[in-house]
Amino acid sequence: MKRLTFLKLAASALMLSAAVTAQAQTTRIRFAHAGPETASQHQAALEFAKLVKERSKGQLEVQVYPSSQLGNDSTVLGAVRGGTIDMMMAGSGNFSGLASRFELLDIPFLFRDPAHAYATVDGEIGQRLMKDLESHGLKPLAFWEVGFRSITTKNRAVRTPDDVKGLKIRTMGNPVHIQAWKMLGSNPLPMPLGELYQALESGAVDAQEHPVDITHAAKFYEVQKHLTMTRHAFTAMPVVFSKPKFDALKPELQKALVDSANDAKLFQRSSNQKNEAGIIADLRKRGMSVIESYDPAPFKAIVGDAVRKAYVTKNGPELLAAVDAVK
């Protein structure tokens, strides 16, 4: 009996030791972003976490922090560069302060359609932009998407450039977007996504522009009445890792992260395309007026060439010409 008891205790000790060892070998990764929990970027992040755990056989565990829980995009970007947060995703405009060539992706009316945008960021152009970030302590894994941006307003629908004049509009803080909205006669006011709902509710801003997925997930329909499907700009969303931390991982774990980020990218794109019509229908149900067809030509005439010329003056013509040549 004593021998049997001893063997049971020894087996239990071994199992406990193995569990402690396995736990010690698990690397936990904090993944921060500003999007709401119902947005496609968060759902893609959860898919990414699942894939990473499977492919790393439990050696990596991704913990996702949405809704600016760890800080706004600017704060988190600094933390990832400093290594206190492991990874993040944010709209491409947040990276233009580190690498000005990133402004390319935010030029209004640059992309013909989603296929053109995806071919650009997934191909050589995207790889070159990613390389620009590596000298700033970041390891890009993949380009996810915020998506094609459309404008919402509180008091009047937008059909022509005249409807934009005088609007206080929340926009991203990158020079390309600010220049474009100023040229249209509005007053662009950059601010973090987490502060936008309150600003719209209080009247500090009149309008905002996001893809419909974000407009719906953030419940902007409660404080905005009109949506025009302008699709005036596409915003890519780099998913980036702390480069020193990435470099310290074993090659097979690095591959698990990159492969999972690219699979989650496709998951998000498919979800956005599949769900857009239903989101628009639900926005109407919740009281928003939605204009799905408008003439972009007058908007392009005001901002298109001028913003492109400003980009070329600052960064040269090569990348812009390469985007135009993408089939």
Contacts in CASP RR format, 6 or more apart in sequence:
PFRMAT RR
TARGET T0000
AUTHOR 0000-0000-0000
METHOD contacts of the structure
MODEL  1
MKRLTFLKLAASALMLSAAVTAQAQTTRIRFAHAGPETASQHQAALEFAK
LVKERSKGQLEVQVYPSSQLGNDSTVLGAVRGGTIDMMMAGSGNFSGLAS
RFELLDIPFLFRDPAHAYATVDGEIGQRLMKDLESHGLKPLAFWEVGFRS
ITTKNRAVRTPDDVKGLKIRTMGNPVHIQAWKMLGSNPLPMPLGELYQAL
ESGAVDAQEHPVDITHAAKFYEVQKHLTMTRHAFTAMPVVFSKPKFDALK
PELQKALVDSANDAKLFQRSSNQKNEAGIIADLRKRGMSVIESYDPAPFK
AIVGDAVRKAYVTKNGPELLAAVDAVK
25 59 0 8 1.000
26 58 0 8 1.000
26 59 0 8 1.000
26 60 0 8 1.000
26 61 0 8 1.000
27 59 0 8 1.000
27 60 0 8 1.000
27 61 0 8 1.000
27 249 0 8 1.000
27 253 0 8 1.000
28 61 0 8 1.000
28 62 0 8 1.000
28 63 0 8 1.000
29 52 0 8 1.000
29 60 0 8 1.000
29 61 0 8 1.000
29 62 0 8 1.000
29 63 0 8 1.000
29 86 0 8 1.000
29 87 0 8 1.000
30 63 0 8 1.000
30 65 0 8 1.000
30 70 0 8 1.000
30 85 0 8 1.000
30 86 0 8 1.000
30 87 0 8 1.000
31 45 0 8 1.000
31 48 0 8 1.000
31 49 0 8 1.000
31 62 0 8 1.000
31 63 0 8 1.000
31 64 0 8 1.000
31 65 0 8 1.000
31 86 0 8 1.000
31 87 0 8 1.000
31 88 0 8 1.000
31 89 0 8 1.000
32 65 0 8 1.000
32 69 0 8 1.000
32 70 0 8 1.000
32 71 0 8 1.000
32 76 0 8 1.000
32 79 0 8 1.000
32 80 0 8 1.000
32 85 0 8 1.000
32 87 0 8 1.000
32 88 0 8 1.000
33 41 0 8 1.000
33 42 0 8 1.000
33 45 0 8 1.000
33 64 0 8 1.000
33 65 0 8 1.000
33 66 0 8 1.000
33 76 0 8 1.000
33 88 0 8 1.000
33 89 0 8 1.000
33 90 0 8 1.000
34 66 0 8 1.000
34 67 0 8 1.000
34 68 0 8 1.000
34 71 0 8 1.000
34 72 0 8 1.000
34 73 0 8 1.000
34 76 0 8 1.000
34 90 0 8 1.000
34 192 0 8 1.000
34 193 0 8 1.000
34 194 0 8 1.000
35 41 0 8 1.000
35 42 0 8 1.000
35 66 0 8 1.000
35 67 0 8 1.000
35 68 0 8 1.000
35 193 0 8 1.000
35 214 0 8 1.000
35 217 0 8 1.000
35 218 0 8 1.000
36 42 0 8 1.000
36 66 0 8 1.000
36 67 0 8 1.000
36 214 0 8 1.000
36 217 0 8 1.000
36 218 0 8 1.000
37 66 0 8 1.000
37 67 0 8 1.000
37 217 0 8 1.000
38 216 0 8 1.000
38 217 0 8 1.000
39 66 0 8 1.000
39 213 0 8 1.000
39 214 0 8 1.000
39 217 0 8 1.000
39 218 0 8 1.000
40 213 0 8 1.000
40 268 0 8 1.000
40 271 0 8 1.000
40 272 0 8 1.000
40 275 0 8 1.000
41 89 0 8 1.000
41 144 0 8 1.000
41 146 0 8 1.000
41 237 0 8 1.000
41 268 0 8 1.000
42 64 0 8 1.000
42 66 0 8 1.000
43 267 0 8 1.000
43 268 0 8 1.000
43 271 0 8 1.000
44 144 0 8 1.000
44 264 0 8 1.000
44 265 0 8 1.000
44 267 0 8 1.000
44 268 0 8 1.000
44 271 0 8 1.000
45 62 0 8 1.000
45 64 0 8 1.000
45 66 0 8 1.000
45 89 0 8 1.000
45 264 0 8 1.000
46 64 0 8 1.000
47 263 0 8 1.000
47 264 0 8 1.000
47 267 0 8 1.000
47 268 0 8 1.000
48 62 0 8 1.000
48 239 0 8 1.000
48 260 0 8 1.000
48 261 0 8 1.000
48 263 0 8 1.000
48 264 0 8 1.000
49 61 0 8 1.000
49 62 0 8 1.000
49 63 0 8 1.000
49 64 0 8 1.000
51 256 0 8 1.000
51 259 0 8 1.000
51 260 0 8 1.000
51 263 0 8 1.000
51 264 0 8 1.000
52 60 0 8 1.000
52 61 0 8 1.000
52 62 0 8 1.000
52 256 0 8 1.000
52 257 0 8 1.000
52 260 0 8 1.000
53 60 0 8 1.000
53 61 0 8 1.000
53 62 0 8 1.000
55 255 0 8 1.000
55 256 0 8 1.000
55 259 0 8 1.000
55 260 0 8 1.000
56 252 0 8 1.000
56 253 0 8 1.000
56 256 0 8 1.000
59 253 0 8 1.000
60 253 0 8 1.000
60 256 0 8 1.000
60 257 0 8 1.000
67 194 0 8 1.000
68 76 0 8 1.000
68 192 0 8 1.000
68 193 0 8 1.000
68 194 0 8 1.000
70 76 0 8 1.000
70 79 0 8 1.000
70 85 0 8 1.000
72 192 0 8 1.000
72 193 0 8 1.000
72 194 0 8 1.000
72 195 0 8 1.000
73 88 0 8 1.000
73 90 0 8 1.000
73 91 0 8 1.000
73 94 0 8 1.000
73 192 0 8 1.000
73 193 0 8 1.000
74 94 0 8 1.000
74 192 0 8 1.000
76 85 0 8 1.000
76 88 0 8 1.000
76 90 0 8 1.000
77 88 0 8 1.000
77 90 0 8 1.000
77 94 0 8 1.000
77 95 0 8 1.000
79 85 0 8 1.000
79 88 0 8 1.000
80 86 0 8 1.000
80 87 0 8 1.000
80 88 0 8 1.000
80 138 0 8 1.000
80 240 0 8 1.000
80 241 0 8 1.000
80 242 0 8 1.000
81 136 0 8 1.000
81 137 0 8 1.000
81 138 0 8 1.000
81 242 0 8 1.000
82 137 0 8 1.000
82 242 0 8 1.000
83 242 0 8 1.000
83 244 0 8 1.000
83 245 0 8 1.000
85 242 0 8 1.000
86 241 0 8 1.000
86 242 0 8 1.000
86 245 0 8 1.000
87 141 0 8 1.000
87 239 0 8 1.000
87 240 0 8 1.000
87 241 0 8 1.000
87 242 0 8 1.000
88 239 0 8 1.000
88 240 0 8 1.000
89 144 0 8 1.000
89 237 0 8 1.000
89 238 0 8 1.000
89 239 0 8 1.000
89 240 0 8 1.000
90 237 0 8 1.000
90 238 0 8 1.000
91 146 0 8 1.000
91 172 0 8 1.000
91 235 0 8 1.000
91 236 0 8 1.000
91 237 0 8 1.000
91 238 0 8 1.000
92 102 0 8 1.000
92 105 0 8 1.000
92 106 0 8 1.000
92 235 0 8 1.000
92 236 0 8 1.000
92 237 0 8 1.000
92 238 0 8 1.000
93 102 0 8 1.000
93 103 0 8 1.000
93 105 0 8 1.000
93 106 0 8 1.000
93 172 0 8 1.000
93 173 0 8 1.000
93 174 0 8 1.000
93 176 0 8 1.000
93 177 0 8 1.000
93 235 0 8 1.000
94 172 0 8 1.000
94 174 0 8 1.000
95 102 0 8 1.000
95 133 0 8 1.000
95 238 0 8 1.000
96 102 0 8 1.000
96 103 0 8 1.000
96 106 0 8 1.000
96 174 0 8 1.000
96 175 0 8 1.000
96 176 0 8 1.000
97 174 0 8 1.000
98 132 0 8 1.000
98 133 0 8 1.000
98 136 0 8 1.000
98 138 0 8 1.000
99 129 0 8 1.000
99 132 0 8 1.000
99 133 0 8 1.000
99 136 0 8 1.000
100 314 0 8 1.000
100 315 0 8 1.000
101 128 0 8 1.000
101 129 0 8 1.000
101 132 0 8 1.000
101 315 0 8 1.000
101 319 0 8 1.000
102 129 0 8 1.000
102 132 0 8 1.000
102 174 0 8 1.000
103 174 0 8 1.000
103 175 0 8 1.000
103 176 0 8 1.000
103 311 0 8 1.000
103 314 0 8 1.000
103 315 0 8 1.000
104 110 0 8 1.000
104 125 0 8 1.000
104 129 0 8 1.000
104 311 0 8 1.000
104 315 0 8 1.000
104 319 0 8 1.000
104 320 0 8 1.000
104 323 0 8 1.000
105 120 0 8 1.000
105 121 0 8 1.000
105 129 0 8 1.000
105 234 0 8 1.000
105 235 0 8 1.000
105 236 0 8 1.000
106 172 0 8 1.000
106 174 0 8 1.000
106 176 0 8 1.000
106 177 0 8 1.000
106 233 0 8 1.000
106 235 0 8 1.000
107 176 0 8 1.000
107 233 0 8 1.000
107 304 0 8 1.000
107 307 0 8 1.000
107 308 0 8 1.000
107 311 0 8 1.000
107 320 0 8 1.000
108 176 0 8 1.000
108 180 0 8 1.000
108 232 0 8 1.000
108 233 0 8 1.000
108 299 0 8 1.000
108 300 0 8 1.000
108 303 0 8 1.000
108 304 0 8 1.000
108 307 0 8 1.000
109 232 0 8 1.000
109 233 0 8 1.000
109 296 0 8 1.000
109 299 0 8 1.000
109 300 0 8 1.000
109 303 0 8 1.000
109 304 0 8 1.000
110 233 0 8 1.000
110 234 0 8 1.000
110 323 0 8 1.000
111 117 0 8 1.000
111 120 0 8 1.000
111 148 0 8 1.000
111 234 0 8 1.000
111 323 0 8 1.000
114 148 0 8 1.000
114 234 0 8 1.000
114 269 0 8 1.000
114 273 0 8 1.000
116 326 0 8 1.000
117 145 0 8 1.000
117 147 0 8 1.000
117 148 0 8 1.000
117 234 0 8 1.000
117 236 0 8 1.000
118 269 0 8 1.000
119 326 0 8 1.000
119 327 0 8 1.000
120 126 0 8 1.000
120 323 0 8 1.000
120 326 0 8 1.000
121 129 0 8 1.000
121 143 0 8 1.000
121 236 0 8 1.000
122 143 0 8 1.000
124 322 0 8 1.000
125 319 0 8 1.000
125 322 0 8 1.000
125 323 0 8 1.000
125 326 0 8 1.000
126 143 0 8 1.000
128 319 0 8 1.000
129 319 0 8 1.000
130 140 0 8 1.000
130 238 0 8 1.000
133 139 0 8 1.000
133 140 0 8 1.000
133 238 0 8 1.000
133 240 0 8 1.000
134 140 0 8 1.000
134 243 0 8 1.000
137 242 0 8 1.000
137 243 0 8 1.000
137 244 0 8 1.000
138 240 0 8 1.000
138 241 0 8 1.000
138 242 0 8 1.000
138 243 0 8 1.000
139 240 0 8 1.000
139 241 0 8 1.000
139 242 0 8 1.000
139 243 0 8 1.000
139 246 0 8 1.000
139 247 0 8 1.000
140 238 0 8 1.000
140 239 0 8 1.000
140 240 0 8 1.000
140 241 0 8 1.000
141 239 0 8 1.000
141 240 0 8 1.000
141 241 0 8 1.000
141 257 0 8 1.000
141 258 0 8 1.000
141 261 0 8 1.000
141 262 0 8 1.000
142 238 0 8 1.000
142 239 0 8 1.000
142 258 0 8 1.000
142 261 0 8 1.000
142 262 0 8 1.000
142 264 0 8 1.000
142 265 0 8 1.000
143 236 0 8 1.000
143 237 0 8 1.000
143 238 0 8 1.000
143 239 0 8 1.000
143 265 0 8 1.000
144 236 0 8 1.000
144 237 0 8 1.000
144 238 0 8 1.000
144 239 0 8 1.000
144 261 0 8 1.000
144 264 0 8 1.000
144 265 0 8 1.000
144 268 0 8 1.000
145 234 0 8 1.000
145 235 0 8 1.000
145 236 0 8 1.000
145 237 0 8 1.000
145 265 0 8 1.000
145 268 0 8 1.000
145 269 0 8 1.000
145 272 0 8 1.000
146 210 0 8 1.000
146 211 0 8 1.000
146 214 0 8 1.000
146 235 0 8 1.000
146 236 0 8 1.000
146 237 0 8 1.000
147 211 0 8 1.000
147 213 0 8 1.000
147 234 0 8 1.000
147 235 0 8 1.000
147 236 0 8 1.000
147 237 0 8 1.000
147 272 0 8 1.000
148 211 0 8 1.000
148 231 0 8 1.000
148 232 0 8 1.000
148 233 0 8 1.000
148 234 0 8 1.000
149 209 0 8 1.000
149 210 0 8 1.000
149 211 0 8 1.000
149 230 0 8 1.000
149 231 0 8 1.000
149 232 0 8 1.000
149 233 0 8 1.000
149 234 0 8 1.000
149 235 0 8 1.000
150 209 0 8 1.000
150 210 0 8 1.000
150 211 0 8 1.000
150 212 0 8 1.000
150 215 0 8 1.000
150 227 0 8 1.000
150 228 0 8 1.000
150 229 0 8 1.000
150 230 0 8 1.000
150 231 0 8 1.000
150 232 0 8 1.000
151 158 0 8 1.000
151 164 0 8 1.000
151 169 0 8 1.000
151 207 0 8 1.000
151 208 0 8 1.000
151 209 0 8 1.000
151 227 0 8 1.000
151 228 0 8 1.000
151 230 0 8 1.000
151 232 0 8 1.000
152 207 0 8 1.000
152 208 0 8 1.000
152 209 0 8 1.000
152 210 0 8 1.000
152 215 0 8 1.000
152 220 0 8 1.000
152 224 0 8 1.000
152 226 0 8 1.000
152 227 0 8 1.000
152 228 0 8 1.000
152 288 0 8 1.000
153 163 0 8 1.000
153 167 0 8 1.000
153 206 0 8 1.000
153 207 0 8 1.000
153 224 0 8 1.000
153 225 0 8 1.000
153 226 0 8 1.000
154 200 0 8 1.000
154 203 0 8 1.000
154 206 0 8 1.000
154 207 0 8 1.000
154 223 0 8 1.000
154 224 0 8 1.000
154 225 0 8 1.000
154 226 0 8 1.000
155 206 0 8 1.000
155 225 0 8 1.000
156 163 0 8 1.000
156 226 0 8 1.000
157 163 0 8 1.000
157 226 0 8 1.000
157 228 0 8 1.000
157 289 0 8 1.000
157 291 0 8 1.000
158 164 0 8 1.000
158 207 0 8 1.000
158 226 0 8 1.000
158 228 0 8 1.000
158 230 0 8 1.000
158 291 0 8 1.000
158 294 0 8 1.000
159 228 0 8 1.000
159 291 0 8 1.000
159 294 0 8 1.000
160 295 0 8 1.000
160 298 0 8 1.000
161 184 0 8 1.000
161 185 0 8 1.000
161 298 0 8 1.000
161 299 0 8 1.000
161 302 0 8 1.000
164 181 0 8 1.000
164 184 0 8 1.000
164 185 0 8 1.000
164 186 0 8 1.000
165 184 0 8 1.000
165 185 0 8 1.000
165 186 0 8 1.000
166 185 0 8 1.000
166 186 0 8 1.000
166 187 0 8 1.000
167 186 0 8 1.000
167 187 0 8 1.000
167 206 0 8 1.000
167 207 0 8 1.000
168 186 0 8 1.000
168 187 0 8 1.000
168 189 0 8 1.000
168 203 0 8 1.000
168 204 0 8 1.000
168 205 0 8 1.000
168 206 0 8 1.000
168 207 0 8 1.000
169 181 0 8 1.000
169 186 0 8 1.000
169 187 0 8 1.000
169 188 0 8 1.000
169 189 0 8 1.000
169 205 0 8 1.000
169 206 0 8 1.000
169 207 0 8 1.000
169 208 0 8 1.000
169 209 0 8 1.000
170 188 0 8 1.000
170 189 0 8 1.000
170 190 0 8 1.000
170 191 0 8 1.000
170 196 0 8 1.000
170 199 0 8 1.000
170 200 0 8 1.000
170 205 0 8 1.000
170 207 0 8 1.000
170 208 0 8 1.000
170 209 0 8 1.000
171 177 0 8 1.000
171 178 0 8 1.000
171 181 0 8 1.000
171 188 0 8 1.000
171 189 0 8 1.000
171 190 0 8 1.000
171 208 0 8 1.000
171 209 0 8 1.000
172 190 0 8 1.000
172 235 0 8 1.000
173 190 0 8 1.000
175 310 0 8 1.000
176 307 0 8 1.000
176 310 0 8 1.000
176 311 0 8 1.000
177 188 0 8 1.000
177 233 0 8 1.000
178 188 0 8 1.000
178 190 0 8 1.000
179 303 0 8 1.000
179 306 0 8 1.000
179 307 0 8 1.000
179 310 0 8 1.000
180 233 0 8 1.000
180 303 0 8 1.000
180 304 0 8 1.000
180 307 0 8 1.000
181 187 0 8 1.000
181 188 0 8 1.000
182 188 0 8 1.000
183 302 0 8 1.000
183 303 0 8 1.000
183 306 0 8 1.000
183 307 0 8 1.000
184 299 0 8 1.000
184 302 0 8 1.000
184 303 0 8 1.000
186 207 0 8 1.000
189 199 0 8 1.000
189 204 0 8 1.000
189 205 0 8 1.000
191 199 0 8 1.000
191 205 0 8 1.000
193 214 0 8 1.000
193 218 0 8 1.000
196 205 0 8 1.000
196 208 0 8 1.000
196 218 0 8 1.000
196 220 0 8 1.000
197 218 0 8 1.000
197 219 0 8 1.000
197 220 0 8 1.000
197 222 0 8 1.000
197 223 0 8 1.000
198 204 0 8 1.000
199 205 0 8 1.000
200 208 0 8 1.000
200 220 0 8 1.000
200 223 0 8 1.000
200 224 0 8 1.000
201 222 0 8 1.000
201 223 0 8 1.000
207 224 0 8 1.000
208 215 0 8 1.000
208 220 0 8 1.000
208 224 0 8 1.000
209 230 0 8 1.000
209 232 0 8 1.000
209 233 0 8 1.000
210 218 0 8 1.000
210 220 0 8 1.000
211 235 0 8 1.000
211 272 0 8 1.000
212 227 0 8 1.000
212 229 0 8 1.000
212 276 0 8 1.000
212 279 0 8 1.000
212 280 0 8 1.000
212 283 0 8 1.000
213 272 0 8 1.000
213 275 0 8 1.000
213 276 0 8 1.000
213 279 0 8 1.000
214 220 0 8 1.000
215 221 0 8 1.000
215 224 0 8 1.000
215 227 0 8 1.000
215 283 0 8 1.000
216 279 0 8 1.000
216 282 0 8 1.000
216 283 0 8 1.000
221 283 0 8 1.000
221 286 0 8 1.000
221 287 0 8 1.000
221 288 0 8 1.000
222 286 0 8 1.000
224 288 0 8 1.000
225 287 0 8 1.000
225 288 0 8 1.000
225 289 0 8 1.000
226 288 0 8 1.000
226 289 0 8 1.000
226 291 0 8 1.000
227 280 0 8 1.000
227 283 0 8 1.000
227 288 0 8 1.000
227 289 0 8 1.000
227 290 0 8 1.000
227 291 0 8 1.000
228 290 0 8 1.000
228 291 0 8 1.000
228 294 0 8 1.000
229 280 0 8 1.000
229 290 0 8 1.000
229 291 0 8 1.000
229 292 0 8 1.000
229 293 0 8 1.000
229 294 0 8 1.000
230 294 0 8 1.000
230 296 0 8 1.000
230 299 0 8 1.000
232 296 0 8 1.000
232 299 0 8 1.000
239 261 0 8 1.000
239 265 0 8 1.000
241 257 0 8 1.000
246 254 0 8 1.000
246 257 0 8 1.000
249 257 0 8 1.000
280 290 0 8 1.000
280 292 0 8 1.000
283 290 0 8 1.000
284 290 0 8 1.000
308 320 0 8 1.000
311 320 0 8 1.000
312 320 0 8 1.000
END
